[in-house]
Amino acid sequence: MAYVLGIDIGSTNTAATVARRRGATWMRPEVVALGGSSATVPSALHLSADGTLVVGESVAEDGTRTARGFVRRVGDDVPLLLAGEACPPQMLTAVLAAWVVEQVLDREGGSAEAVVLSHPAGWGRHRRELLHDALWQLGLGNVTLLPRTVTVAESHAARGFPGSVAAVYALGGNTFEAALVRRTPRGTYETFGFPQGLDWIGGADFDEALAEHARTTLAQELAALGPRQTDATLRGLLPECERAKRELTVGTETDLLMALPNAPVRVPVSRVRFEDMIRPAVQATVNLLARAVHSAGLLPAQLDGVLLDGGSTRIPLVAELLAAAFPVPVEVEPDPQLTAAAGAALAACQVVSPRPRHPEPDIGPTPIGGVGLAAVPAVAAQPGPDHDRPSRSEPPPRPPVRIAPPELPRPSRLAPARARKREG
């Protein structure tokens, strides 16, 4: 069955969705389980001892052999070092994207009709061209790049958001983005104004706030342990804090479980206490979103809504502070960690089946109209709307990406020779 693919490579996790064509319509995007039973896989590449790049975290962690956060480093002239070997961040991003494409290709039994990959809203032409070039070298010449805020808006509109102009609030694992989007006469979205961002606020910081609370509460018990015992006790603390953070999005109380040598110890934490810990950071993101609105010459009341993206936006405090600052609806999807990936697949449907152009309105932007998830008509395929792609001949054949284990080319050979052919 024909399908399109949407990919969102975030600062901490990567997600993907596919939308399949059935007759004259595209069906609802479906999540691709990249991490076994998990809907996401860590946005990390580990250089193994045999010189292959493995997607995800390594069990035997070695900080000199694992690359993280490389998406936000695209455009930086200084490469990342893996075991002393220089790896351009755009090539690492392309390698992870190629791995996702190969995962889906093997499951679907054929290539996607279109692939849309989200990127940070603040990227300019230079960064997009760097990533396009890296994707082309890996045989992915048909990938359309779209700002993450645009794909977020696509997902919300498909679920019935009826507005024309919206603010997008994207809270990732380690970063925050804020930007305005509006509907175009073609029925797609565009970012306008001046996108804002922070590289020091994200869900991981909320986990660390809970970890600090646990370390402070058990300071005497930890002080009585030796260094090796302390390291063993704290090793599993951050995953435990991540679990507690998720529980506090729906409950009012939970416990942090720490395995001390003598017996496990529970550290109680309430939602009120947790929200007090993170309130200054969340307020900083709300203030930055307000700055993005004002930079476009708008007032908060002139928006049609605030659209949320990122797993930590399920924290009730986020919606509470946004509602206090913006007198408009605040929209969050059931699993906001997958919003950008779902919107990328919906945008890919439009690459293959563009919506008919609507006339320009006399005043104000074009209303969105709430397009249904399964209501995009299927017509003849047309080129994607990415005007920043360098003009090239056909890309080289995509190198084979072995899935089990998920091995990738050595970093020094990330731009393989054209002569290499896909296995099988």
C-alpha positions as CSV (number, residue, x, y, z in Angstrom):
1,M,0.0,0.0,0.0
2,A,1.3,3.5,-0.9
3,Y,2.5,5.5,2.1
4,V,4.2,8.7,3.2
5,L,6.6,9.1,6.1
6,G,6.9,11.9,8.7
7,I,10.0,12.1,10.9
8,D,10.7,14.3,14.0
9,I,14.3,14.2,15.3
10,G,14.1,16.0,18.6
11,S,16.9,16.9,21.0
12,T,16.3,13.8,23.1
13,N,14.0,11.5,21.2
14,T,13.1,10.6,17.6
15,A,9.6,9.7,16.4
16,A,8.1,8.7,13.1
17,T,4.6,8.2,11.7
18,V,3.3,6.8,8.4
19,A,0.1,7.7,6.5
20,R,-1.2,5.2,4.0
21,R,-3.3,5.9,0.9
22,R,-6.5,4.0,0.5
23,G,-8.4,4.8,-2.6
24,A,-9.0,8.6,-2.9
25,T,-7.9,9.4,0.7
26,W,-5.0,9.4,3.1
27,M,-5.6,7.5,6.3
28,R,-4.8,8.6,9.8
29,P,-1.1,8.7,10.5
30,E,0.1,5.7,12.5
31,V,3.1,5.6,14.9
32,V,6.1,3.6,13.9
33,A,7.5,1.7,16.9
34,L,11.2,2.7,16.5
35,G,12.3,1.5,19.9
36,G,10.9,-2.0,20.0
37,S,7.7,-1.5,22.1
38,S,8.4,2.2,22.5
39,A,7.0,4.8,20.1
40,T,10.3,6.7,20.2
41,V,14.1,6.0,20.1
42,P,16.7,8.2,21.8
43,S,18.2,10.8,19.4
44,A,21.7,9.3,20.0
45,L,24.4,7.5,18.0
46,H,26.9,5.4,19.8
47,L,30.2,4.4,18.1
48,S,30.7,0.7,18.9
49,A,34.0,-1.0,19.3
50,D,33.9,-2.4,15.8
51,G,33.5,1.1,14.3
52,T,29.7,1.0,13.5
53,L,27.2,3.6,14.6
54,V,24.4,2.2,16.7
55,V,21.2,4.1,17.1
56,G,20.1,4.8,20.7
57,E,21.9,4.8,24.1
58,S,24.7,2.3,24.9
59,V,24.4,0.0,27.9
60,A,28.1,0.4,28.6
61,E,28.1,4.2,28.4
62,D,31.2,5.9,27.3
63,G,30.7,9.7,26.9
64,T,33.5,9.9,24.3
65,R,31.7,7.5,21.9
66,T,28.1,8.7,22.1
67,A,26.7,11.7,20.2
68,R,23.6,13.5,21.4
69,G,21.9,16.8,20.7
70,F,23.5,17.0,17.2
71,V,20.4,18.4,15.5
72,R,20.8,21.7,17.3
73,R,24.5,21.7,16.4
74,V,23.7,21.8,12.6
75,G,25.4,24.9,11.2
76,D,28.2,24.8,13.7
77,D,31.6,24.6,11.9
78,V,33.1,22.6,14.8
79,P,32.3,18.9,14.3
80,L,31.4,16.5,17.1
81,L,34.1,14.0,18.2
82,L,33.4,10.3,18.6
83,A,36.4,8.5,19.9
84,G,38.5,11.2,18.4
85,E,36.9,11.1,14.9
86,A,35.3,14.2,13.6
87,C,31.6,13.9,12.7
88,P,29.7,16.9,11.2
89,P,26.4,17.3,13.1
90,Q,24.3,17.5,9.9
91,M,25.8,14.1,8.8
92,L,24.9,12.5,12.1
93,T,21.3,13.9,11.8
94,A,21.1,12.5,8.2
95,V,22.4,9.1,9.4
96,L,19.6,8.9,12.0
97,A,17.0,10.0,9.4
98,A,18.4,7.3,7.0
99,W,18.1,4.7,9.8
100,V,14.4,5.6,10.3
101,V,13.7,5.4,6.6
102,E,15.3,2.0,6.4
103,Q,13.3,0.8,9.4
104,V,10.1,1.8,7.7
105,L,11.1,0.6,4.3
106,D,11.7,-2.9,5.6
107,R,8.4,-3.0,7.4
108,E,6.3,-1.6,4.6
109,G,8.1,-3.5,1.8
110,G,8.8,-0.4,-0.3
111,S,9.8,3.2,-0.3
112,A,7.7,6.1,0.8
113,E,6.1,8.3,-1.8
114,A,7.3,11.3,0.2
115,V,9.3,12.0,3.4
116,V,9.0,15.1,5.5
117,L,11.5,15.8,8.2
118,S,10.9,18.5,10.8
119,H,13.6,20.9,11.9
120,P,13.9,23.7,14.5
121,A,11.8,26.8,13.6
122,G,14.7,29.1,13.9
123,W,16.8,27.5,11.1
124,G,17.7,29.6,8.1
125,R,18.6,28.6,4.6
126,H,22.2,27.7,5.4
127,R,21.3,25.0,8.0
128,R,18.6,23.6,5.7
129,E,21.0,23.3,2.8
130,L,23.6,21.6,5.0
131,L,21.1,19.0,6.1
132,H,19.8,18.6,2.5
133,D,23.4,18.0,1.3
134,A,24.0,15.4,4.0
135,L,20.7,13.6,3.2
136,W,21.6,13.6,-0.5
137,Q,25.0,12.0,0.2
138,L,23.1,9.2,1.9
139,G,20.8,8.6,-1.0
140,L,17.9,10.6,0.5
141,G,17.3,13.2,-2.2
142,N,13.5,13.4,-1.9
143,V,13.2,14.6,1.7
144,T,11.2,17.8,2.4
145,L,12.3,19.9,5.4
146,L,9.7,21.8,7.3
147,P,9.9,23.8,10.6
148,R,8.7,21.8,13.5
149,T,6.2,24.5,14.4
150,V,4.6,24.0,11.0
151,T,4.2,20.2,11.4
152,V,2.8,20.8,14.9
153,A,0.2,23.1,13.4
154,E,-0.7,20.5,10.7
155,S,-1.3,17.9,13.4
156,H,-3.6,20.2,15.4
157,A,-5.5,21.3,12.4
158,A,-6.2,17.7,11.4
159,R,-7.7,17.1,14.8
160,G,-10.1,20.0,14.3
161,F,-8.3,23.2,15.5
162,P,-10.5,25.8,13.7
163,G,-8.2,28.9,13.9
164,S,-6.2,30.9,11.4
165,V,-3.3,32.3,13.4
166,A,-1.7,30.3,16.3
167,A,1.3,30.4,18.6
168,V,3.2,27.1,18.8
169,Y,4.7,26.2,22.2
170,A,7.2,23.3,21.7
171,L,8.8,22.0,24.9
172,G,11.4,19.3,24.1
173,G,13.7,17.2,26.3
174,N,16.4,19.8,26.4
175,T,15.1,22.8,24.3
176,F,12.2,25.1,23.9
177,E,10.8,26.7,20.8
178,A,8.1,29.3,20.3
179,A,6.8,30.6,16.9
180,L,3.7,31.9,15.2
181,V,2.1,30.1,12.3
182,R,-0.7,31.0,9.9
183,R,-2.7,29.3,7.2
184,T,-1.7,30.0,3.6
185,P,-4.1,30.2,0.6
186,R,-2.8,26.7,-0.4
187,G,-4.1,25.2,2.9
188,T,-0.6,24.7,4.3
189,Y,1.1,26.6,7.1
190,E,4.0,29.0,7.3
191,T,6.0,30.5,10.2
192,F,6.0,34.3,10.5
193,G,7.4,36.8,13.0
194,F,10.6,35.9,14.8
195,P,10.9,32.4,16.3
196,Q,12.2,32.3,19.8
197,G,14.1,29.5,21.5
198,L,16.0,28.4,24.6
199,D,18.6,25.6,24.7
200,W,18.7,25.3,28.5
201,I,15.1,24.5,29.4
202,G,13.3,21.2,28.7
203,G,11.8,18.1,30.3
204,A,15.2,16.8,31.3
205,D,15.6,19.9,33.6
206,F,12.3,19.0,35.3
207,D,13.7,15.5,35.9
208,E,16.8,17.0,37.4
209,A,14.7,19.2,39.7
210,L,13.1,16.0,41.1
211,A,16.5,14.4,41.4
212,E,17.9,17.3,43.4
213,H,14.9,17.1,45.7
214,A,15.7,13.4,46.3
215,R,19.4,14.0,46.9
216,T,18.6,16.8,49.3
217,T,16.0,14.7,51.2
218,L,18.4,11.7,51.6
219,A,21.6,13.8,52.1
220,Q,22.5,12.1,55.3
221,E,21.9,8.6,54.0
222,L,23.9,9.2,50.9
223,A,26.8,10.8,52.9
224,A,27.1,7.6,54.9
225,L,27.8,5.6,51.7
226,G,31.1,5.0,50.0
227,P,31.6,6.6,46.5
228,R,30.9,3.3,44.7
229,Q,27.7,2.7,46.6
230,T,26.6,6.3,46.1
231,D,27.2,6.0,42.3
232,A,25.2,2.8,42.2
233,T,22.3,4.3,44.1
234,L,22.1,7.5,42.0
235,R,22.5,5.7,38.6
236,G,18.9,4.9,38.3
237,L,17.6,8.2,39.8
238,L,16.9,10.2,36.6
239,P,14.8,7.4,35.0
240,E,12.9,7.2,38.3
241,C,12.4,11.0,38.2
242,E,11.1,10.8,34.6
243,R,8.6,8.2,35.7
244,A,7.5,10.3,38.7
245,K,7.1,13.4,36.4
246,R,4.7,11.4,34.2
247,E,2.7,10.2,37.2
248,L,2.4,13.8,38.5
249,T,0.7,14.9,35.2
250,V,-2.4,12.9,36.2
251,G,-2.0,12.3,39.9
252,T,-1.4,14.7,42.9
253,E,1.2,12.6,44.7
254,T,3.9,10.0,44.0
255,D,7.1,8.5,45.5
256,L,10.7,8.5,44.2
257,L,12.1,5.0,44.9
258,M,15.8,4.9,45.6
259,A,17.6,1.6,46.1
260,L,19.9,2.1,49.1
261,P,22.2,-0.8,50.1
262,N,20.2,-1.7,53.2
263,A,16.7,-1.3,51.8
264,P,14.8,0.7,49.2
265,V,13.7,4.2,50.4
266,R,10.7,6.2,49.1
267,V,10.9,10.0,48.8
268,P,7.4,11.4,48.7
269,V,6.7,14.3,46.3
270,S,3.5,16.1,45.6
271,R,2.4,17.8,42.4
272,V,2.3,21.1,44.3
273,R,5.9,20.7,45.4
274,F,7.0,19.6,41.9
275,E,5.3,22.6,40.3
276,D,7.0,24.9,42.8
277,M,10.4,23.5,41.7
278,I,9.8,24.1,38.0
279,R,7.6,27.2,38.0
280,P,10.4,29.7,37.2
281,A,11.5,27.7,34.2
282,V,8.0,27.2,32.9
283,Q,7.3,30.9,33.4
284,A,10.4,31.8,31.3
285,T,9.0,29.7,28.4
286,V,5.6,31.5,28.6
287,N,7.3,34.9,28.6
288,L,9.3,33.9,25.6
289,L,6.2,32.8,23.7
290,A,4.7,36.2,24.6
291,R,7.8,37.9,23.1
292,A,7.3,35.9,19.9
293,V,3.7,37.2,19.7
294,H,4.7,40.8,20.3
295,S,7.6,40.5,17.7
296,A,4.9,39.9,15.1
297,G,3.0,43.0,16.0
298,L,0.2,41.0,17.6
299,L,-1.5,40.9,21.0
300,P,-2.2,37.6,22.8
301,A,-5.9,38.1,22.3
302,Q,-5.5,38.3,18.5
303,L,-4.4,34.6,18.4
304,D,-6.9,31.8,17.7
305,G,-5.1,29.5,20.0
306,V,-1.8,28.1,21.5
307,L,-0.8,24.7,20.1
308,L,1.4,22.5,22.4
309,D,4.1,20.0,21.4
310,G,6.4,17.9,23.5
311,G,5.9,15.3,26.3
312,S,6.4,17.7,29.1
313,T,3.4,19.9,27.9
314,R,1.2,17.4,29.7
315,I,2.3,18.9,33.0
316,P,-0.8,20.8,34.2
317,L,1.3,23.9,35.2
318,V,2.2,24.5,31.6
319,A,-1.4,24.9,30.5
320,E,-2.2,26.9,33.7
321,L,0.5,29.5,33.1
322,L,-0.3,29.7,29.3
323,A,-4.0,30.2,30.0
324,A,-3.2,33.0,32.4
325,A,-1.1,34.8,29.8
326,F,-3.1,34.0,26.6
327,P,-6.9,34.5,26.7
328,V,-7.3,31.9,23.9
329,P,-7.8,28.1,23.8
330,V,-4.7,26.1,24.7
331,E,-4.6,22.9,22.7
332,V,-2.7,19.7,23.6
333,E,-3.0,16.3,21.9
334,P,-3.3,13.0,23.8
335,D,0.4,12.2,23.2
336,P,2.1,15.5,22.5
337,Q,5.5,13.7,22.1
338,L,4.2,12.5,18.7
339,T,2.5,15.7,17.5
340,A,5.3,16.9,15.3
341,A,5.9,13.5,13.7
342,A,2.2,13.1,13.0
343,G,2.1,16.6,11.4
344,A,5.1,15.7,9.3
345,A,3.2,12.7,7.8
346,L,0.2,14.9,7.1
347,A,2.5,17.4,5.4
348,A,3.9,14.6,3.3
349,C,0.4,13.8,2.2
350,Q,0.2,17.3,0.8
351,V,3.5,16.9,-1.0
352,V,2.0,14.0,-2.9
353,S,-1.6,15.4,-3.1
354,P,-1.5,19.2,-2.8
355,R,-4.7,20.8,-1.6
356,P,-6.5,23.1,-4.1
357,R,-5.5,26.8,-3.8
358,H,-8.1,29.0,-2.1
359,P,-8.5,32.7,-3.0
360,E,-6.8,35.3,-0.8
361,P,-9.1,36.8,1.9
362,D,-9.8,40.5,1.8
363,I,-8.9,41.0,5.4
364,G,-6.9,38.7,7.7
365,P,-5.5,35.2,7.1
366,T,-7.3,32.3,5.5
367,P,-9.4,30.3,8.0
368,I,-8.0,26.8,8.7
369,G,-11.4,25.0,8.5
370,G,-10.3,21.9,10.4
371,V,-9.3,19.4,7.7
372,G,-10.0,15.8,8.8
373,L,-7.2,13.3,9.2
374,A,-8.6,11.0,6.5
375,A,-9.9,13.7,4.2
376,V,-6.9,14.6,2.1
377,P,-7.7,13.8,-1.6
378,A,-5.2,11.6,-3.4
379,V,-4.1,13.0,-6.8
380,A,-1.1,12.7,-9.0
381,A,2.2,13.1,-7.2
382,Q,3.9,16.5,-7.6
383,P,7.2,18.0,-6.4
384,G,7.5,19.0,-2.8
385,P,7.4,22.7,-1.8
386,D,10.9,22.9,-0.5
387,H,12.6,25.8,-2.4
388,D,15.9,25.7,-0.5
389,R,17.0,22.3,-1.8
390,P,20.2,22.6,-3.8
391,S,19.8,21.8,-7.5
392,R,21.4,18.4,-8.1
393,S,21.3,15.4,-10.2
394,E,20.0,12.1,-8.8
395,P,21.5,11.3,-5.3
396,P,23.8,8.4,-5.0
397,P,22.3,5.0,-4.1
398,R,21.3,4.9,-0.4
399,P,23.8,2.8,1.5
400,P,22.5,-0.3,3.3
401,V,21.6,0.2,6.9
402,R,21.5,-3.0,8.8
403,I,18.7,-3.1,11.3
404,A,19.5,-6.0,13.7
405,P,21.6,-4.8,15.2
406,P,20.9,-1.3,13.8
407,E,24.4,-0.7,12.4
408,L,25.3,2.3,10.3
409,P,28.4,3.3,8.2
410,R,31.5,4.3,10.0
411,P,31.7,8.1,10.7
412,S,34.7,8.4,8.3
413,R,32.6,6.9,5.6
414,L,29.3,8.7,6.2
415,A,29.5,10.0,2.6
416,P,29.7,6.6,0.8
417,A,30.7,6.2,-2.8
418,R,28.0,6.4,-5.5
419,A,28.8,2.9,-6.6
420,R,27.5,1.3,-3.4
421,K,24.2,-0.3,-4.0
422,R,21.4,-1.1,-1.6
423,E,21.5,-4.7,-0.3
424,G,19.0,-7.2,-1.2
